Amino acid sequence: MTEHSKILYEESLDAMKRTGLCVSLLILSLAACSPQTVYDGIRSNRALECQKMQGADRAECAERPGMSYDEYQRQMKNQPTN
């Protein structure tokens, strides 16, 4: 193996290690999110989408209350399963 090949090999190993570390951190961060955190994030995103709208659409969107996470959980528990 030439010196140039060794350098390329070592650089590719370093890149794979960095990629593996990034993927591991991503998986850990996603696992740390509670269902309530995810639900709240979705609600926040919905509110931001309302802000992008114009006129009556914006007002109508903002008036839709959306349920709290506790209300959502109660509703899901009361739904019959198939």
FENPEZI-V698698 format. One record per pair of residues at least 24 apart in sequence whose C-alpha atoms are under 10 Angstrom apart, sorted by sequence separation. I is the first residue (numbers start at 1). J is the second residue. D is the distance in Angstrom with one decimal. If there is no record, write none. Layout:
i=I j=J d=D
i=I j=J d=D
This chain:
i=43 j=67 d=9.0
i=43 j=68 d=9.0
i=43 j=69 d=9.6
i=40 j=68 d=8.3
i=39 j=68 d=8.9
i=40 j=69 d=7.4
i=39 j=69 d=6.8
i=38 j=69 d=10.0
i=36 j=68 d=9.5
i=37 j=69 d=9.3
i=36 j=69 d=6.3
i=39 j=72 d=9.2
i=35 j=69 d=9.0
i=36 j=70 d=8.8
i=36 j=72 d=9.9
i=36 j=73 d=9.6
